[in-house]
């Protein structure tokens, strides 16, 4: 199964400093969507950059069409809180997860 990466960027300036209540709700739904996909084994890695520039999602999909469908089903993308950019990816190295508590 191919790997993909999508980057998400907020559509609105000031999003990171002062998200609206609606944006906060969409980001909670975004997190739940990705968490469910991670538990199912589809999402391999996801998270925001700490410099408030973008977030990324590394995931698996059957093909480009399925990858696009997964990305556009993300609530933050679907509700126009974030703009997304999809890239096919080949994971060449994958380390072991860190033990919890670090």
Buried (B, 14 or more C-beta within 10 A) or exposed (E): EBBBBBBBEBEEEEBEEEBEEEBEBBBEBBEEBBEEBBEEEBBBEBEEEEEEEBBBBBBBBEEEEBBBEBBEEBBBBBBEBBEBEBEEBEEEEEEEEEEEEE
